[in-house]
Amino acid sequence: MISADAIRGYIDLMILSLLRTRPSYAYELAQQISAVTGDAYTIKQTTLYSAVKRLESAELVTSYAGTSESGKPRTYYRITDSGTATLSAKAQEWRDTRSVVDKFIEGVES
């Protein structure tokens, strides 16, 4: 299981990545995160709601009222153009970060 501390800085990247393909509501996003990670990481609802509200305040996502397949009213989130640009930048930042950390994990060649 991945600790919340280890993944904290990448919650926005995960959410924006999921919203890149289609709008979704918070509970569905939580289920998708668990499914994609093979249950290696389960996001807390409070963490998820805080993240989508932060992304909405930054105008990286927008929300709208909708209805789930079961007929329940839901608040759906959709990525904005600014969110797509931020996703691209954060994805590159992740690749750069991973590259640096991998150098230490794999050992520095002398």
N, C-alpha and C positions, 0 to 999 in steps of 0.2 A: 504494500500500500504506500502510495506517495504522500508525503506529509503536506499539509496546507502551506507551511512555510516555504517549501521547495518550489511550489507552483504558483504562489501568490502573484508574482509579477507577470504571469502569463494567462491569467483568467480572461482579460480583455481579448487577447489574441485568440483564445479558444472560442469565445462567444462570437467574435466577428467572423471567424472562419466558418462556424456553423451557419451564421446568418447570410453568408455569401451566397449560398445555394437557394435559400428560401426563407421567408419570414417564419417566425416561431414564437411560442409563448414560453414563459420562464420554466414551468414544470417540464415541458417537452425538451427544452435546452438541457436541463439537469439530467434527464433520461439519456439524451444523446451523448452527453459528456461521459456518463458511466459506460454506455455501450461502446463508444469509440476507444476508451481506455481499457476495455475489458474488465471493468470494475476495479482497476488499479487506482482510480481516483474518483471519489464521490464528492461533488460540490454541495456544500450546505446551502439551504434555501436562502438564508440571510446573506450569505456571500454572493450568491447569484443575483438576488434582487438589488443589492447594493451596486453590483457591477453594471447591470443593465441601466439602472438609474444614472450612474456616473457616465456611461456611454451616451445616454440620451441627453444629459446636461451638456456634454461636449459636442452634441450634434453629430455623433458618429452613428447613432441609430435613431429611428423615429418609432413611435408607438401608435397603435390604433386599436379600436375595439373590434373584436371579431367573435366568432363562435367556433368552438372546437367541433370535431366530428361527432362527439357525443351530445352536442347541443348546448354545452355549457358556455357561458360568456367568458371570454379570455381577452387579455391584453396581449396583442401580438407586437413583436419587434421586427423591424426591417432595417438593414444596413443602408446607410446613405452613401453618396459619392465620396464624401469626406471620410467616411468609415472604411470604404474600400481602399482609399489611398493610405489611410493609417494602417490597415491590415497589411498592405504590401510593405510598408516601412517596418512594422513590428516583426513581420516574418523575416525580413533581412537582418534585423537586429538579433533575432533568435539564432539564425544561422551563424552570425558572427560570434555571438556569445558561446554557442555550442562548440565552435571551432577553437576558441580560446580555452575553454574548460577541458575539452578533449586533449589538448596538448599536455595538460597537467595530469590527467587521468592516465593517459597512455605513457607518460614519462617523457621528459625532455632529453633529446639526443644531444650528446656533447660533441 
